[in-house]
Amino acid sequence: LALNADGTRVVTGGDDFAVRTWDVATGKLIESFLEPTKAVTGVAYAGDGKTAISASSDASVRRHTAAVKWFVPAHEGGAFCVSFNHDGNAVLSGGADKLVKQFDLNGAATRSFASAEAVVRSLAVRGDGLQVAAGCENGQVLQWKFADAGLERKLVTPTSIVGLSYSADHLRLATACVDGHLRVFQAADGLLLEDIATPAPLTAVAYGSDAQTLLAAHADN
């Protein structure tokens, strides 16, 4: 799941092949897209608050508005996470090939972020555009400089990371793990700030616009 920039909409994806957008205040469905041929594994919003992108286990990345604008075969073995960059001018995705790839808004690949040692399951771009983070099946979080794709650090957690979110003030990076823990790190240096146990395995996490509220999705639906 992902919130748009002003916190009025949330986009979700799941095993039923659908990408859905919802009104946060009322809980009502706004739009539904059924284009992927396999499970939707990642979603994100552009800065306009209306354009969504999705990753699917059919190895594709798709851009959605009123209709699909484009889709690209992105990662051999499956694409599992997507994000816009900070200004909405590029799309990033991660997948089974252990890479994070960047695409322009026409779907053309422009570069890759390397050094992951396992499948990339989650992805986030810091709001100031300075840092990219990826969470992997082996429990590692990789942080790169966005400007040159240089690796800054690797953080280690006990289990696979299935969700990442930066706070709106750029200070914190939240991770959702399959062991049911929300682990919050300091974005600048990787210091662990909080370890929050939840009652079920997690599937996604998102910060609210206040930079304090955390939304989490669980495997128990």
PyMOL commands that place a pseudoatom at each C-alpha (Angstrom):
pseudoatom trace, name=CA, resn=LEU, resi=1, chain=A, elem=C, hetatm=0, pos=[0.000, 0.000, 0.000]
pseudoatom trace, name=CA, resn=ALA, resi=2, chain=A, elem=C, hetatm=0, pos=[1.031, 3.652, -0.407]
pseudoatom trace, name=CA, resn=LEU, resi=3, chain=A, elem=C, hetatm=0, pos=[-0.386, 7.036, 0.579]
pseudoatom trace, name=CA, resn=ASN, resi=4, chain=A, elem=C, hetatm=0, pos=[-0.392, 9.987, -1.803]
pseudoatom trace, name=CA, resn=ALA, resi=5, chain=A, elem=C, hetatm=0, pos=[1.481, 13.149, -0.815]
pseudoatom trace, name=CA, resn=ASP, resi=6, chain=A, elem=C, hetatm=0, pos=[-1.426, 14.938, 0.885]
pseudoatom trace, name=CA, resn=GLY, resi=7, chain=A, elem=C, hetatm=0, pos=[-2.720, 11.836, 2.653]
pseudoatom trace, name=CA, resn=THR, resi=8, chain=A, elem=C, hetatm=0, pos=[-6.125, 11.847, 0.941]
pseudoatom trace, name=CA, resn=ARG, resi=9, chain=A, elem=C, hetatm=0, pos=[-5.735, 8.647, -1.100]
pseudoatom trace, name=CA, resn=VAL, resi=10, chain=A, elem=C, hetatm=0, pos=[-4.224, 5.227, -0.573]
pseudoatom trace, name=CA, resn=VAL, resi=11, chain=A, elem=C, hetatm=0, pos=[-3.337, 2.737, -3.320]
pseudoatom trace, name=CA, resn=THR, resi=12, chain=A, elem=C, hetatm=0, pos=[-3.330, -1.018, -2.684]
pseudoatom trace, name=CA, resn=GLY, resi=13, chain=A, elem=C, hetatm=0, pos=[-2.400, -4.143, -4.624]
pseudoatom trace, name=CA, resn=GLY, resi=14, chain=A, elem=C, hetatm=0, pos=[-2.822, -7.838, -3.948]
pseudoatom trace, name=CA, resn=ASP, resi=15, chain=A, elem=C, hetatm=0, pos=[-3.137, -11.444, -5.027]
pseudoatom trace, name=CA, resn=ASP, resi=16, chain=A, elem=C, hetatm=0, pos=[-6.370, -10.765, -6.966]
pseudoatom trace, name=CA, resn=PHE, resi=17, chain=A, elem=C, hetatm=0, pos=[-4.344, -8.986, -9.723]
pseudoatom trace, name=CA, resn=ALA, resi=18, chain=A, elem=C, hetatm=0, pos=[-6.012, -5.622, -8.907]
pseudoatom trace, name=CA, resn=VAL, resi=19, chain=A, elem=C, hetatm=0, pos=[-4.630, -2.164, -8.186]
pseudoatom trace, name=CA, resn=ARG, resi=20, chain=A, elem=C, hetatm=0, pos=[-7.166, -0.086, -6.232]
pseudoatom trace, name=CA, resn=THR, resi=21, chain=A, elem=C, hetatm=0, pos=[-7.229, 3.529, -5.046]
pseudoatom trace, name=CA, resn=TRP, resi=22, chain=A, elem=C, hetatm=0, pos=[-9.276, 4.546, -1.992]
pseudoatom trace, name=CA, resn=ASP, resi=23, chain=A, elem=C, hetatm=0, pos=[-10.453, 7.760, -0.338]
pseudoatom trace, name=CA, resn=VAL, resi=24, chain=A, elem=C, hetatm=0, pos=[-8.796, 7.874, 3.092]
pseudoatom trace, name=CA, resn=ALA, resi=25, chain=A, elem=C, hetatm=0, pos=[-11.514, 9.974, 4.758]
pseudoatom trace, name=CA, resn=THR, resi=26, chain=A, elem=C, hetatm=0, pos=[-14.470, 7.837, 3.667]
pseudoatom trace, name=CA, resn=GLY, resi=27, chain=A, elem=C, hetatm=0, pos=[-12.877, 4.462, 2.893]
pseudoatom trace, name=CA, resn=LYS, resi=28, chain=A, elem=C, hetatm=0, pos=[-14.665, 4.425, -0.473]
pseudoatom trace, name=CA, resn=LEU, resi=29, chain=A, elem=C, hetatm=0, pos=[-13.148, 2.871, -3.598]
pseudoatom trace, name=CA, resn=ILE, resi=30, chain=A, elem=C, hetatm=0, pos=[-12.155, 5.493, -6.207]
pseudoatom trace, name=CA, resn=GLU, resi=31, chain=A, elem=C, hetatm=0, pos=[-10.679, 3.382, -9.018]
pseudoatom trace, name=CA, resn=SER, resi=32, chain=A, elem=C, hetatm=0, pos=[-9.750, -0.231, -9.738]
pseudoatom trace, name=CA, resn=PHE, resi=33, chain=A, elem=C, hetatm=0, pos=[-7.312, -1.539, -12.374]
pseudoatom trace, name=CA, resn=LEU, resi=34, chain=A, elem=C, hetatm=0, pos=[-7.130, -5.219, -13.325]
pseudoatom trace, name=CA, resn=GLU, resi=35, chain=A, elem=C, hetatm=0, pos=[-4.355, -5.264, -15.944]
pseudoatom trace, name=CA, resn=PRO, resi=36, chain=A, elem=C, hetatm=0, pos=[-1.604, -7.401, -14.300]
pseudoatom trace, name=CA, resn=THR, resi=37, chain=A, elem=C, hetatm=0, pos=[-1.684, -11.116, -15.126]
pseudoatom trace, name=CA, resn=LYS, resi=38, chain=A, elem=C, hetatm=0, pos=[-0.294, -12.179, -11.743]
pseudoatom trace, name=CA, resn=ALA, resi=39, chain=A, elem=C, hetatm=0, pos=[-0.275, -10.879, -8.169]
pseudoatom trace, name=CA, resn=VAL, resi=40, chain=A, elem=C, hetatm=0, pos=[0.447, -7.186, -7.591]
pseudoatom trace, name=CA, resn=THR, resi=41, chain=A, elem=C, hetatm=0, pos=[3.562, -7.048, -5.417]
pseudoatom trace, name=CA, resn=GLY, resi=42, chain=A, elem=C, hetatm=0, pos=[4.201, -3.308, -5.056]
pseudoatom trace, name=CA, resn=VAL, resi=43, chain=A, elem=C, hetatm=0, pos=[2.481, 0.063, -5.525]
pseudoatom trace, name=CA, resn=ALA, resi=44, chain=A, elem=C, hetatm=0, pos=[3.410, 3.750, -5.284]
pseudoatom trace, name=CA, resn=TYR, resi=45, chain=A, elem=C, hetatm=0, pos=[1.997, 7.223, -5.985]
pseudoatom trace, name=CA, resn=ALA, resi=46, chain=A, elem=C, hetatm=0, pos=[3.450, 10.048, -8.058]
pseudoatom trace, name=CA, resn=GLY, resi=47, chain=A, elem=C, hetatm=0, pos=[3.646, 13.566, -6.664]
pseudoatom trace, name=CA, resn=ASP, resi=48, chain=A, elem=C, hetatm=0, pos=[0.429, 14.554, -8.450]
pseudoatom trace, name=CA, resn=GLY, resi=49, chain=A, elem=C, hetatm=0, pos=[-1.446, 12.331, -5.998]
pseudoatom trace, name=CA, resn=LYS, resi=50, chain=A, elem=C, hetatm=0, pos=[-3.369, 10.601, -8.794]
pseudoatom trace, name=CA, resn=THR, resi=51, chain=A, elem=C, hetatm=0, pos=[-0.912, 8.626, -10.941]
pseudoatom trace, name=CA, resn=ALA, resi=52, chain=A, elem=C, hetatm=0, pos=[-0.002, 5.197, -9.529]
pseudoatom trace, name=CA, resn=ILE, resi=53, chain=A, elem=C, hetatm=0, pos=[2.594, 2.604, -10.513]
pseudoatom trace, name=CA, resn=SER, resi=54, chain=A, elem=C, hetatm=0, pos=[2.575, -1.099, -9.743]
pseudoatom trace, name=CA, resn=ALA, resi=55, chain=A, elem=C, hetatm=0, pos=[4.961, -4.055, -9.788]
pseudoatom trace, name=CA, resn=SER, resi=56, chain=A, elem=C, hetatm=0, pos=[3.756, -7.566, -10.507]
pseudoatom trace, name=CA, resn=SER, resi=57, chain=A, elem=C, hetatm=0, pos=[5.097, -11.089, -10.179]
pseudoatom trace, name=CA, resn=ASP, resi=58, chain=A, elem=C, hetatm=0, pos=[4.547, -11.332, -13.949]
pseudoatom trace, name=CA, resn=ALA, resi=59, chain=A, elem=C, hetatm=0, pos=[7.880, -9.371, -14.071]
pseudoatom trace, name=CA, resn=SER, resi=60, chain=A, elem=C, hetatm=0, pos=[6.256, -6.122, -15.256]
pseudoatom trace, name=CA, resn=VAL, resi=61, chain=A, elem=C, hetatm=0, pos=[6.058, -2.550, -14.028]
pseudoatom trace, name=CA, resn=ARG, resi=62, chain=A, elem=C, hetatm=0, pos=[2.930, -0.584, -14.980]
pseudoatom trace, name=CA, resn=ARG, resi=63, chain=A, elem=C, hetatm=0, pos=[1.904, 3.052, -14.847]
pseudoatom trace, name=CA, resn=HIS, resi=64, chain=A, elem=C, hetatm=0, pos=[-1.779, 3.736, -14.097]
pseudoatom trace, name=CA, resn=THR, resi=65, chain=A, elem=C, hetatm=0, pos=[-4.028, 6.756, -14.450]
pseudoatom trace, name=CA, resn=ALA, resi=66, chain=A, elem=C, hetatm=0, pos=[-7.484, 6.420, -16.008]
pseudoatom trace, name=CA, resn=ALA, resi=67, chain=A, elem=C, hetatm=0, pos=[-5.912, 3.631, -18.082]
pseudoatom trace, name=CA, resn=VAL, resi=68, chain=A, elem=C, hetatm=0, pos=[-2.517, 1.926, -18.266]
pseudoatom trace, name=CA, resn=LYS, resi=69, chain=A, elem=C, hetatm=0, pos=[-0.076, 4.355, -19.880]
pseudoatom trace, name=CA, resn=TRP, resi=70, chain=A, elem=C, hetatm=0, pos=[2.710, 1.818, -20.294]
pseudoatom trace, name=CA, resn=PHE, resi=71, chain=A, elem=C, hetatm=0, pos=[4.107, -1.417, -18.974]
pseudoatom trace, name=CA, resn=VAL, resi=72, chain=A, elem=C, hetatm=0, pos=[7.628, -2.786, -19.271]
pseudoatom trace, name=CA, resn=PRO, resi=73, chain=A, elem=C, hetatm=0, pos=[9.223, -6.190, -18.604]
pseudoatom trace, name=CA, resn=ALA, resi=74, chain=A, elem=C, hetatm=0, pos=[11.479, -5.053, -15.771]
pseudoatom trace, name=CA, resn=HIS, resi=75, chain=A, elem=C, hetatm=0, pos=[12.947, -7.946, -13.761]
pseudoatom trace, name=CA, resn=GLU, resi=76, chain=A, elem=C, hetatm=0, pos=[13.499, -11.546, -14.801]
pseudoatom trace, name=CA, resn=GLY, resi=77, chain=A, elem=C, hetatm=0, pos=[11.726, -13.763, -12.276]
pseudoatom trace, name=CA, resn=GLY, resi=78, chain=A, elem=C, hetatm=0, pos=[9.343, -11.061, -11.064]
pseudoatom trace, name=CA, resn=ALA, resi=79, chain=A, elem=C, hetatm=0, pos=[9.112, -7.376, -10.094]
pseudoatom trace, name=CA, resn=PHE, resi=80, chain=A, elem=C, hetatm=0, pos=[8.262, -6.916, -6.417]
pseudoatom trace, name=CA, resn=CYS, resi=81, chain=A, elem=C, hetatm=0, pos=[8.392, -3.209, -5.560]
pseudoatom trace, name=CA, resn=VAL, resi=82, chain=A, elem=C, hetatm=0, pos=[8.131, 0.223, -7.183]
pseudoatom trace, name=CA, resn=SER, resi=83, chain=A, elem=C, hetatm=0, pos=[8.578, 3.880, -6.306]
pseudoatom trace, name=CA, resn=PHE, resi=84, chain=A, elem=C, hetatm=0, pos=[8.647, 7.253, -8.008]
pseudoatom trace, name=CA, resn=ASN, resi=85, chain=A, elem=C, hetatm=0, pos=[11.697, 9.400, -7.372]
pseudoatom trace, name=CA, resn=HIS, resi=86, chain=A, elem=C, hetatm=0, pos=[11.310, 12.532, -5.259]
pseudoatom trace, name=CA, resn=ASP, resi=87, chain=A, elem=C, hetatm=0, pos=[10.124, 14.811, -8.094]
pseudoatom trace, name=CA, resn=GLY, resi=88, chain=A, elem=C, hetatm=0, pos=[8.078, 12.237, -10.026]
pseudoatom trace, name=CA, resn=ASN, resi=89, chain=A, elem=C, hetatm=0, pos=[10.310, 12.301, -13.097]
pseudoatom trace, name=CA, resn=ALA, resi=90, chain=A, elem=C, hetatm=0, pos=[11.512, 8.704, -12.840]
pseudoatom trace, name=CA, resn=VAL, resi=91, chain=A, elem=C, hetatm=0, pos=[10.275, 5.271, -11.722]
pseudoatom trace, name=CA, resn=LEU, resi=92, chain=A, elem=C, hetatm=0, pos=[12.371, 2.795, -9.733]
pseudoatom trace, name=CA, resn=SER, resi=93, chain=A, elem=C, hetatm=0, pos=[11.662, -0.915, -9.311]
pseudoatom trace, name=CA, resn=GLY, resi=94, chain=A, elem=C, hetatm=0, pos=[13.222, -3.897, -7.587]
pseudoatom trace, name=CA, resn=GLY, resi=95, chain=A, elem=C, hetatm=0, pos=[12.906, -7.611, -8.233]
pseudoatom trace, name=CA, resn=ALA, resi=96, chain=A, elem=C, hetatm=0, pos=[14.089, -11.184, -8.351]
pseudoatom trace, name=CA, resn=ASP, resi=97, chain=A, elem=C, hetatm=0, pos=[17.251, -10.288, -10.277]
pseudoatom trace, name=CA, resn=LYS, resi=98, chain=A, elem=C, hetatm=0, pos=[18.654, -8.548, -7.127]
pseudoatom trace, name=CA, resn=LEU, resi=99, chain=A, elem=C, hetatm=0, pos=[18.662, -5.161, -8.882]
pseudoatom trace, name=CA, resn=VAL, resi=100, chain=A, elem=C, hetatm=0, pos=[16.973, -1.811, -8.449]
pseudoatom trace, name=CA, resn=LYS, resi=101, chain=A, elem=C, hetatm=0, pos=[16.322, -0.315, -11.886]
pseudoatom trace, name=CA, resn=GLN, resi=102, chain=A, elem=C, hetatm=0, pos=[15.406, 3.221, -12.888]
pseudoatom trace, name=CA, resn=PHE, resi=103, chain=A, elem=C, hetatm=0, pos=[13.080, 4.104, -15.797]
pseudoatom trace, name=CA, resn=ASP, resi=104, chain=A, elem=C, hetatm=0, pos=[12.038, 7.383, -17.329]
pseudoatom trace, name=CA, resn=LEU, resi=105, chain=A, elem=C, hetatm=0, pos=[8.343, 8.257, -17.615]
pseudoatom trace, name=CA, resn=ASN, resi=106, chain=A, elem=C, hetatm=0, pos=[8.201, 6.661, -21.072]
pseudoatom trace, name=CA, resn=GLY, resi=107, chain=A, elem=C, hetatm=0, pos=[9.304, 3.308, -19.645]
pseudoatom trace, name=CA, resn=ALA, resi=108, chain=A, elem=C, hetatm=0, pos=[12.914, 3.383, -20.917]
pseudoatom trace, name=CA, resn=ALA, resi=109, chain=A, elem=C, hetatm=0, pos=[15.541, 1.942, -18.544]
pseudoatom trace, name=CA, resn=THR, resi=110, chain=A, elem=C, hetatm=0, pos=[18.192, 4.506, -17.581]
pseudoatom trace, name=CA, resn=ARG, resi=111, chain=A, elem=C, hetatm=0, pos=[20.390, 2.900, -14.877]
pseudoatom trace, name=CA, resn=SER, resi=112, chain=A, elem=C, hetatm=0, pos=[20.633, 0.271, -12.129]
pseudoatom trace, name=CA, resn=PHE, resi=113, chain=A, elem=C, hetatm=0, pos=[21.529, 0.277, -8.427]
pseudoatom trace, name=CA, resn=ALA, resi=114, chain=A, elem=C, hetatm=0, pos=[23.609, -2.825, -7.679]
pseudoatom trace, name=CA, resn=SER, resi=115, chain=A, elem=C, hetatm=0, pos=[25.142, -4.638, -4.640]
pseudoatom trace, name=CA, resn=ALA, resi=116, chain=A, elem=C, hetatm=0, pos=[22.029, -6.432, -3.318]
pseudoatom trace, name=CA, resn=GLU, resi=117, chain=A, elem=C, hetatm=0, pos=[22.766, -10.039, -2.363]
pseudoatom trace, name=CA, resn=ALA, resi=118, chain=A, elem=C, hetatm=0, pos=[19.167, -11.291, -2.411]
pseudoatom trace, name=CA, resn=VAL, resi=119, chain=A, elem=C, hetatm=0, pos=[15.785, -10.644, -4.031]
pseudoatom trace, name=CA, resn=VAL, resi=120, chain=A, elem=C, hetatm=0, pos=[14.704, -7.006, -3.622]
pseudoatom trace, name=CA, resn=ARG, resi=121, chain=A, elem=C, hetatm=0, pos=[11.262, -6.969, -1.966]
pseudoatom trace, name=CA, resn=SER, resi=122, chain=A, elem=C, hetatm=0, pos=[10.771, -3.313, -0.996]
pseudoatom trace, name=CA, resn=LEU, resi=123, chain=A, elem=C, hetatm=0, pos=[11.884, 0.106, -2.126]
pseudoatom trace, name=CA, resn=ALA, resi=124, chain=A, elem=C, hetatm=0, pos=[11.695, 3.762, -1.068]
pseudoatom trace, name=CA, resn=VAL, resi=125, chain=A, elem=C, hetatm=0, pos=[13.102, 7.101, -2.227]
pseudoatom trace, name=CA, resn=ARG, resi=126, chain=A, elem=C, hetatm=0, pos=[13.687, 9.807, 0.376]
pseudoatom trace, name=CA, resn=GLY, resi=127, chain=A, elem=C, hetatm=0, pos=[11.589, 12.920, -0.156]
pseudoatom trace, name=CA, resn=ASP, resi=128, chain=A, elem=C, hetatm=0, pos=[14.591, 15.217, -0.578]
pseudoatom trace, name=CA, resn=GLY, resi=129, chain=A, elem=C, hetatm=0, pos=[15.850, 13.056, -3.438]
pseudoatom trace, name=CA, resn=LEU, resi=130, chain=A, elem=C, hetatm=0, pos=[19.205, 12.289, -1.842]
pseudoatom trace, name=CA, resn=GLN, resi=131, chain=A, elem=C, hetatm=0, pos=[18.779, 8.622, -0.913]
pseudoatom trace, name=CA, resn=VAL, resi=132, chain=A, elem=C, hetatm=0, pos=[17.291, 5.364, -2.212]
pseudoatom trace, name=CA, resn=ALA, resi=133, chain=A, elem=C, hetatm=0, pos=[16.644, 2.372, 0.055]
pseudoatom trace, name=CA, resn=ALA, resi=134, chain=A, elem=C, hetatm=0, pos=[15.890, -1.252, -0.826]
pseudoatom trace, name=CA, resn=GLY, resi=135, chain=A, elem=C, hetatm=0, pos=[14.826, -4.092, 1.474]
pseudoatom trace, name=CA, resn=CYS, resi=136, chain=A, elem=C, hetatm=0, pos=[15.831, -7.652, 0.633]
pseudoatom trace, name=CA, resn=GLU, resi=137, chain=A, elem=C, hetatm=0, pos=[14.781, -11.224, 1.379]
pseudoatom trace, name=CA, resn=ASN, resi=138, chain=A, elem=C, hetatm=0, pos=[17.977, -11.785, 3.370]
pseudoatom trace, name=CA, resn=GLY, resi=139, chain=A, elem=C, hetatm=0, pos=[17.017, -9.065, 5.873]
pseudoatom trace, name=CA, resn=GLN, resi=140, chain=A, elem=C, hetatm=0, pos=[19.396, -6.421, 4.544]
pseudoatom trace, name=CA, resn=VAL, resi=141, chain=A, elem=C, hetatm=0, pos=[18.505, -2.796, 3.832]
pseudoatom trace, name=CA, resn=LEU, resi=142, chain=A, elem=C, hetatm=0, pos=[20.703, -1.112, 1.240]
pseudoatom trace, name=CA, resn=GLN, resi=143, chain=A, elem=C, hetatm=0, pos=[20.969, 2.683, 1.063]
pseudoatom trace, name=CA, resn=TRP, resi=144, chain=A, elem=C, hetatm=0, pos=[22.383, 4.387, -2.041]
pseudoatom trace, name=CA, resn=LYS, resi=145, chain=A, elem=C, hetatm=0, pos=[23.064, 8.005, -2.953]
pseudoatom trace, name=CA, resn=PHE, resi=146, chain=A, elem=C, hetatm=0, pos=[20.480, 8.867, -5.592]
pseudoatom trace, name=CA, resn=ALA, resi=147, chain=A, elem=C, hetatm=0, pos=[22.828, 11.223, -7.454]
pseudoatom trace, name=CA, resn=ASP, resi=148, chain=A, elem=C, hetatm=0, pos=[25.406, 8.614, -8.498]
pseudoatom trace, name=CA, resn=ALA, resi=149, chain=A, elem=C, hetatm=0, pos=[23.913, 5.270, -7.324]
pseudoatom trace, name=CA, resn=GLY, resi=150, chain=A, elem=C, hetatm=0, pos=[26.837, 4.882, -4.908]
pseudoatom trace, name=CA, resn=LEU, resi=151, chain=A, elem=C, hetatm=0, pos=[26.184, 2.480, -2.025]
pseudoatom trace, name=CA, resn=GLU, resi=152, chain=A, elem=C, hetatm=0, pos=[26.208, 4.262, 1.360]
pseudoatom trace, name=CA, resn=ARG, resi=153, chain=A, elem=C, hetatm=0, pos=[25.560, 1.374, 3.768]
pseudoatom trace, name=CA, resn=LYS, resi=154, chain=A, elem=C, hetatm=0, pos=[23.917, -1.976, 4.424]
pseudoatom trace, name=CA, resn=LEU, resi=155, chain=A, elem=C, hetatm=0, pos=[21.709, -2.445, 7.481]
pseudoatom trace, name=CA, resn=VAL, resi=156, chain=A, elem=C, hetatm=0, pos=[20.919, -5.909, 8.836]
pseudoatom trace, name=CA, resn=THR, resi=157, chain=A, elem=C, hetatm=0, pos=[17.602, -7.166, 10.254]
pseudoatom trace, name=CA, resn=PRO, resi=158, chain=A, elem=C, hetatm=0, pos=[16.672, -10.737, 11.243]
pseudoatom trace, name=CA, resn=THR, resi=159, chain=A, elem=C, hetatm=0, pos=[14.101, -11.439, 8.499]
pseudoatom trace, name=CA, resn=SER, resi=160, chain=A, elem=C, hetatm=0, pos=[12.923, -10.516, 5.012]
pseudoatom trace, name=CA, resn=ILE, resi=161, chain=A, elem=C, hetatm=0, pos=[11.918, -6.871, 4.561]
pseudoatom trace, name=CA, resn=VAL, resi=162, chain=A, elem=C, hetatm=0, pos=[8.649, -6.482, 2.673]
pseudoatom trace, name=CA, resn=GLY, resi=163, chain=A, elem=C, hetatm=0, pos=[8.006, -2.761, 3.159]
pseudoatom trace, name=CA, resn=LEU, resi=164, chain=A, elem=C, hetatm=0, pos=[9.953, 0.503, 3.460]
pseudoatom trace, name=CA, resn=SER, resi=165, chain=A, elem=C, hetatm=0, pos=[8.890, 4.095, 4.025]
pseudoatom trace, name=CA, resn=TYR, resi=166, chain=A, elem=C, hetatm=0, pos=[10.752, 7.354, 4.673]
pseudoatom trace, name=CA, resn=SER, resi=167, chain=A, elem=C, hetatm=0, pos=[9.190, 9.911, 6.983]
pseudoatom trace, name=CA, resn=ALA, resi=168, chain=A, elem=C, hetatm=0, pos=[8.127, 13.218, 5.423]
pseudoatom trace, name=CA, resn=ASP, resi=169, chain=A, elem=C, hetatm=0, pos=[10.844, 15.080, 7.337]
pseudoatom trace, name=CA, resn=HIS, resi=170, chain=A, elem=C, hetatm=0, pos=[13.468, 12.729, 5.774]
pseudoatom trace, name=CA, resn=LEU, resi=171, chain=A, elem=C, hetatm=0, pos=[14.828, 11.730, 9.184]
pseudoatom trace, name=CA, resn=ARG, resi=172, chain=A, elem=C, hetatm=0, pos=[13.575, 8.157, 9.576]
pseudoatom trace, name=CA, resn=LEU, resi=173, chain=A, elem=C, hetatm=0, pos=[13.277, 4.975, 7.523]
pseudoatom trace, name=CA, resn=ALA, resi=174, chain=A, elem=C, hetatm=0, pos=[10.656, 2.442, 8.623]
pseudoatom trace, name=CA, resn=THR, resi=175, chain=A, elem=C, hetatm=0, pos=[10.941, -1.231, 7.677]
pseudoatom trace, name=CA, resn=ALA, resi=176, chain=A, elem=C, hetatm=0, pos=[8.177, -3.848, 7.689]
pseudoatom trace, name=CA, resn=CYS, resi=177, chain=A, elem=C, hetatm=0, pos=[9.443, -7.375, 8.310]
pseudoatom trace, name=CA, resn=VAL, resi=178, chain=A, elem=C, hetatm=0, pos=[7.877, -10.808, 7.965]
pseudoatom trace, name=CA, resn=ASP, resi=179, chain=A, elem=C, hetatm=0, pos=[8.554, -11.479, 11.656]
pseudoatom trace, name=CA, resn=GLY, resi=180, chain=A, elem=C, hetatm=0, pos=[5.872, -8.885, 12.454]
pseudoatom trace, name=CA, resn=HIS, resi=181, chain=A, elem=C, hetatm=0, pos=[8.282, -6.180, 13.585]
pseudoatom trace, name=CA, resn=LEU, resi=182, chain=A, elem=C, hetatm=0, pos=[8.330, -2.541, 12.465]
pseudoatom trace, name=CA, resn=ARG, resi=183, chain=A, elem=C, hetatm=0, pos=[11.943, -1.392, 12.756]
pseudoatom trace, name=CA, resn=VAL, resi=184, chain=A, elem=C, hetatm=0, pos=[12.649, 2.324, 12.432]
pseudoatom trace, name=CA, resn=PHE, resi=185, chain=A, elem=C, hetatm=0, pos=[16.145, 3.527, 11.516]
pseudoatom trace, name=CA, resn=GLN, resi=186, chain=A, elem=C, hetatm=0, pos=[17.734, 6.948, 11.405]
pseudoatom trace, name=CA, resn=ALA, resi=187, chain=A, elem=C, hetatm=0, pos=[18.022, 7.681, 7.681]
pseudoatom trace, name=CA, resn=ALA, resi=188, chain=A, elem=C, hetatm=0, pos=[21.325, 9.548, 7.874]
pseudoatom trace, name=CA, resn=ASP, resi=189, chain=A, elem=C, hetatm=0, pos=[23.425, 6.907, 9.632]
pseudoatom trace, name=CA, resn=GLY, resi=190, chain=A, elem=C, hetatm=0, pos=[21.352, 3.708, 9.973]
pseudoatom trace, name=CA, resn=LEU, resi=191, chain=A, elem=C, hetatm=0, pos=[20.992, 3.859, 13.768]
pseudoatom trace, name=CA, resn=LEU, resi=192, chain=A, elem=C, hetatm=0, pos=[18.077, 1.701, 15.010]
pseudoatom trace, name=CA, resn=LEU, resi=193, chain=A, elem=C, hetatm=0, pos=[15.578, 4.007, 16.766]
pseudoatom trace, name=CA, resn=GLU, resi=194, chain=A, elem=C, hetatm=0, pos=[12.560, 1.752, 17.411]
pseudoatom trace, name=CA, resn=ASP, resi=195, chain=A, elem=C, hetatm=0, pos=[11.615, -1.922, 17.222]
pseudoatom trace, name=CA, resn=ILE, resi=196, chain=A, elem=C, hetatm=0, pos=[7.823, -2.287, 17.366]
pseudoatom trace, name=CA, resn=ALA, resi=197, chain=A, elem=C, hetatm=0, pos=[6.344, -5.795, 17.633]
pseudoatom trace, name=CA, resn=THR, resi=198, chain=A, elem=C, hetatm=0, pos=[2.966, -6.337, 15.931]
pseudoatom trace, name=CA, resn=PRO, resi=199, chain=A, elem=C, hetatm=0, pos=[0.626, -9.369, 16.184]
pseudoatom trace, name=CA, resn=ALA, resi=200, chain=A, elem=C, hetatm=0, pos=[1.092, -10.792, 12.667]
pseudoatom trace, name=CA, resn=PRO, resi=201, chain=A, elem=C, hetatm=0, pos=[3.579, -10.914, 9.778]
pseudoatom trace, name=CA, resn=LEU, resi=202, chain=A, elem=C, hetatm=0, pos=[3.733, -7.584, 7.956]
pseudoatom trace, name=CA, resn=THR, resi=203, chain=A, elem=C, hetatm=0, pos=[3.303, -6.976, 4.226]
pseudoatom trace, name=CA, resn=ALA, resi=204, chain=A, elem=C, hetatm=0, pos=[3.702, -3.176, 3.913]
pseudoatom trace, name=CA, resn=VAL, resi=205, chain=A, elem=C, hetatm=0, pos=[4.333, 0.062, 5.808]
pseudoatom trace, name=CA, resn=ALA, resi=206, chain=A, elem=C, hetatm=0, pos=[3.782, 3.758, 5.046]
pseudoatom trace, name=CA, resn=TYR, resi=207, chain=A, elem=C, hetatm=0, pos=[4.424, 6.982, 6.949]
pseudoatom trace, name=CA, resn=GLY, resi=208, chain=A, elem=C, hetatm=0, pos=[1.630, 9.526, 7.229]
pseudoatom trace, name=CA, resn=SER, resi=209, chain=A, elem=C, hetatm=0, pos=[2.137, 13.130, 6.121]
pseudoatom trace, name=CA, resn=ASP, resi=210, chain=A, elem=C, hetatm=0, pos=[2.757, 14.180, 9.768]
pseudoatom trace, name=CA, resn=ALA, resi=211, chain=A, elem=C, hetatm=0, pos=[6.076, 12.218, 9.724]
pseudoatom trace, name=CA, resn=GLN, resi=212, chain=A, elem=C, hetatm=0, pos=[4.962, 10.418, 12.916]
pseudoatom trace, name=CA, resn=THR, resi=213, chain=A, elem=C, hetatm=0, pos=[2.034, 8.128, 12.061]
pseudoatom trace, name=CA, resn=LEU, resi=214, chain=A, elem=C, hetatm=0, pos=[2.855, 4.672, 10.658]
pseudoatom trace, name=CA, resn=LEU, resi=215, chain=A, elem=C, hetatm=0, pos=[0.330, 2.623, 8.660]
pseudoatom trace, name=CA, resn=ALA, resi=216, chain=A, elem=C, hetatm=0, pos=[1.018, -1.107, 8.447]
pseudoatom trace, name=CA, resn=ALA, resi=217, chain=A, elem=C, hetatm=0, pos=[-0.577, -3.953, 6.494]
pseudoatom trace, name=CA, resn=HIS, resi=218, chain=A, elem=C, hetatm=0, pos=[-0.552, -7.523, 7.814]
pseudoatom trace, name=CA, resn=ALA, resi=219, chain=A, elem=C, hetatm=0, pos=[-0.644, -10.943, 6.197]
pseudoatom trace, name=CA, resn=ASP, resi=220, chain=A, elem=C, hetatm=0, pos=[-3.843, -11.740, 8.137]
pseudoatom trace, name=CA, resn=ASN, resi=221, chain=A, elem=C, hetatm=0, pos=[-5.700, -9.327, 5.762]
for i in range(1, 221): cmd.bond("trace and resi %d" % i, "trace and resi %d" % (i + 1))
show_as sticks, trace
zoom trace
